[in-house]
């Protein structure tokens, strides 16, 4: 994977510095100004692709960037400016959250029940065209080709029943020890069946900011011990809300003429996430909050972020399609053609 194409002054400066092997103080200062001056950080292409570039050094890295950059102090300082802007925008997006005396699993269920965001699964299941499906998969490829990895960063920060529950969930994400059954591999097969490049990171330049906003949120939560509660809340919201949408996505692909060899990615989530729901809400989050009650607010925050960012992505796609235009970036649209 090569470092992504720049989307503005900051991502352009950072890519040049990383390739040259020296981070300029001017680039760090530019990051601070970008973070402070962005009017919409969660939709800011330059900010989000820069943050994604910083985080990717903790995943598989880039062929044109030295691996030693991963823990460079100056780069971490640059990243922290962007993280603060990102977190502030997330808090504004989800609004105030006040934990109650109810069990955390019930609070999570109530939070999900109150969500009124648009449903991509309904649209794609009932009427999405093949072209729209391909655009949707381009966005989702940013996460699904590394599915499980952002949340897994939180595992060393946990213990006891909480850790065991998360391991049980994540083991299924990684195919239970069978490489071909890893969810990332199943998604790669789905990309191939719809004539999209399944190479890790290949579709980054076509994907708009919301695709990275979602994954950057997971990475932030997973990589910071301070946000371990939010990481678990986010994962739990994913598990509690994906079974029925996955069924709709599977039906949508079948409507377009694809069979189980293509829909297996979604079919797997229909079955697995229905089982994971209680493990995540009761065993994982319940035991975490029982041992560390002060993390209840963070659990709810992480779950609320998952729901809100799903809505952000849905609005981006549905608004573009309703207007009769592509939801992908023009600069990278040829990658998905």
N, C-alpha and C positions, 0 to 999 in steps of 0.2 A: 504494500500500500504506500502510495506517495502522499505527501502532505497535501491537503485540499487546496483548491484554487482560492485565492483571497476574495473577500466580499466587501472590502473597505480598507481604510487606512491602517487600522490596527492589525487585522489578519495579514495584510500585505507586509507590514513591518515585522511581525513575528515570524512569518515564514522565512523571510530573508535572513533574519538573525539566527534562527535555528539551523538553517542550511550553512550559514557562514561560521557557526560555532561560537558566537559571542552575542550575548543579549545586551543591547544598547540601553543605557539609562533613559534615553529618550522614548524608547518603546514602552518601558515600564510606566513612565510619566503619561504617555499617550493612553495606556490602559486605564489609569486613574481618571483621566479626563473623559474617556469614553464611558466609563461606568457612571461617573457623576452626571454626564450630560445626556445620556440616552433617555429619551422620553417614553420608550416602550421596550425595556430590556428583553422581555420574553419573545418579542417578534423582531428583534434587532439582529439581522443576518451577520453583521460584522462581529458583534459581541458574542453571539452564540457559537459561530464557527471557531472563533478564537478560543473560547472556553472548551469546546469539544476537542480542539487540537491539544490543549494542555492535558485534558483527561485521557486522551487516547494514548499518551505516553505511559499510562499505567495499565493499558490493555495490551495491544499488539505492536504499538509504535508505528513508525514510518521508515521506509527503506532509505529515505534521504535525510533522516534526522538521527544523530548519534544517541544511543540509548542512555548515555550518561546525563542527558537533560532531564530525566524523569524526576529527580529530587534536587534539581538546581535551586538554591535559595532565592535567587532573583526571579526565576520563573514562577516559583510559588508565591512570591510577593505580587507579581503581575496577576496571577490567577485569583488571588484573594480579593483584589479590587473588583474583578468581574463577579466573583461569588457573592459579594455583599450586595451588589446591584441586583443580581439574580434572586437572592433571598428576599430582599425588600419587595421586589415585584411579586414574588410568590405570596408573601403575606398580604399584599394589597389585593391580589387576585382571589384568594380564598376567604378573606375577611376574618373577623374574630371567631375564635373557637373556645368554648368554655366546657371543660370536662364536667360531667355530672357524677352522682354517686352510683349510677348504674354500672354494671359490669362493662368492661371495655368492648367486648364482642357485641353487646346490644347497642352501645354508642356508635360503633362502626356500622352496624346494620341500619341504624337510624340515619346516619350521615349519607349512606348510599341511597336509601329510600327517598331522601329529600333532593337528590341530584336531579336537575331538570335539563341537563345538557342535551344537545341534539344527538341522534343516534345514527352513526355511520353504518352500523350493521344492518339496521332496517333498510336504509337506502340501498346499500350495495347488495343486500340479500334480495330485495324486490325488483330493483330496476337499474342497478349499476351496469354500465356498459363495460366491455372488455378494456377499452382505453382508460376508463375511470378506475377500474380494478388495478391496472398496471401502475397508474399514478399513486394509488393508495399503497401498493406494495413497495414502491420506491421510498415513500416516507417511512414505512414501517421497517424497511431493511436496516435503517440506522440502528434500531434496537434489536430486531429479531435475529440478526446475524451474530449478535453477542448475547442472545437471550440467557438470562440467569446471572450473567457475570456482574452487573452493577450491584445487585442485591447481595451477591455472595461475598463481596468485600466486607459486609457487616458481620460475617460469621465469627471471626476471631474476637469480636467485641462482646460476644454473648457467652452464656454458660448454662449448664443444667438443662431443664426442660425446654427453655426457650431455644437454646442452641440445637437440641435434638429435633425439635419440631421443624426448625428451619432446614436442617439437613435433610429431613424426610421430604420436604417440599422440593428443595433444590436437586435432590437425587433424581427426581422425575424430570426436572428441566434438562438434566444431562443424560437422559436416556437410560437411567438405572444401570449404567456401566456399559451400555451398548452404543457405540459411536453413531451408528446409522439411525438410532432412535432419539438422539439429542434434538431438542426442539430447534436449535439453530440449523441443524442439518436438514430437518424436515422442511423448514422455511426455505432453505436454499433450493430444495427440490421444487417447491412451489414457484420460486422465481424462474427456474429453468423452464417449467411447464408453461409459463406465460411469456417466454422468450425474453427474459430479463437476465442481466449479468448477475450471477450468484457469488462473484468474488467479493470477499470481505472488503468493505469500504468503496467498492467500485461505483456505487450510485450516490455517494456523498455530494458530488458537485451538482446533481440534479435536485436534491432534496432541499426544501425551504426551511426557514428558521424553526418552525414548530417541531419538526422532526428531531432537531438537536436539543431544543428546550426540554423536551420530555426526557431524553436520555441524560442530558446534563444534570437534571434534577436527581435522577437515580444515582448518578456517579457522585454527586456532591454528598448526598445522604450516606452512601455506602463507604465513601473514603474518609469521612469524618466521624470519629467516635462520638463526638458531641451530638450527632444526628442519628445515632443508631435506632432510637425510637421511631423517628420519621421513616427510616429505611424499612423497618418492619411494618409500619402502618401503610406505607406505599405498596409494599409487596402484598399485604393482606387485601387492600382494595382491588389490586389487579386480580387476585385469586377469586375474590367474591363477586366480581363483575364480568368475568370473561366466559363463563360456561355458555350462557344463553346467546350472547353475541357471536361466539364461535360457531354455534349451531346455525345461526343465520348466515354467517359468512360461508359456511360449507354449502348451504342450500343455494346461495347466490352463485357459487362456482358451478354447482351442478346444473343450475338454470342455463348457464352459458355453455354447457356441454362437457364439462370436465367430470372425471369419475373419482373414485376413492383414492387412486394413486396420487391425485393432485390435492384432494381435500383432506388428506391424512393429517396435515399440520393442524387444521381446525378441529377435526374429529378427535384428535388426541387431547386437545384442550377442553372439549366438551366433557370428556370422561375424567381427566386428571384434575381439573380445577373444581369440579363438583365435590371431589374428595378433599381437596386442599382447603376448601373454604373454612371448614370447622377447625382443621388443624391450625390454620393461620390465625383465625380470630380468637379461638379459645386457648389452644395449647401454646402458641407462639406469643401473641400479643397479651393474652390473659396472664400468662406466667411472668412475662416481662414487667407488666404493670404491678402485679402482685409483689414482686421483689423490689421494684423501683417505682413507687406510685407517682413520683414527680415527672415520669416520662409519659404519662397519659396524654398530656397536651401535645407532645411531639408525635405520638402515634396517630392522633386524630389529624394533626397537621399534615403528616405524610400521606395519609389516606385522602384528605381533601385535595392535596396537590395532584394526586393521581387522577382524581375525577375531573378537576378543573382543567388540567392539561389535555386530557382526552377531549374535553369540550373545545379547547383552543384548536386542536388539530382538526376536529370535525368541522368547526366553523371555517377554517382555512380551506378545506377541501370543498365543502358543500357550497360555500359562497362563490368560489371560483367556478364550479360546475354550473351553478345556477346562472352565472353571468356568461356562460358559454366559452370560458377560457380554461387553459391548463392551470393546474395547481402547482406545477413544478417551476423551478427557476429556469428562465430562458437560457441563461448561460450554460446550463448543463442538461438541457432538455434532450439533446441528441443522444445522451447516454441511455435514455429510456425508450428511444424510438425503436 
